[in-house]
Amino acid sequence: MATDISKLTLTARWQDLTTGMMIHAGGTSEEFNTGEWTSVKPHVKEEDCRQCLLCAQACPDSAIPVNKNERVKVDLKHCKGCGICAKVCPFDAIEMEGL
């Protein structure tokens, strides 16, 4: 049974959800604001960033957009606060706030 993502709200009944909350459709991550439930957020120290773009490649949520080969501001609506971007940054340009 596929989940109708329009039913995934705070008032969703358990009967409307699939086992393991699996969503059987592609391209739906933009419809969820996963950043709403995290208290940890990345902060980019612009003066230390060298635009190597390793953070954008490593982000599992594609929350670090790239435009014209430069990192753009982190999309905090979709960032889960996992800290992978901070771990891969060789310049220590990303700090996780709220730890």
Secondary structure, DSSP 8 states (H G I E B T S, - for coil): ----GGG-STT--GGGS-GGG---SSS-GGG--GGGG-S-EEEE-TTT-----HHHHH-TT--S-EETTEE----TTT-----HHHHH-TT--EEEET-
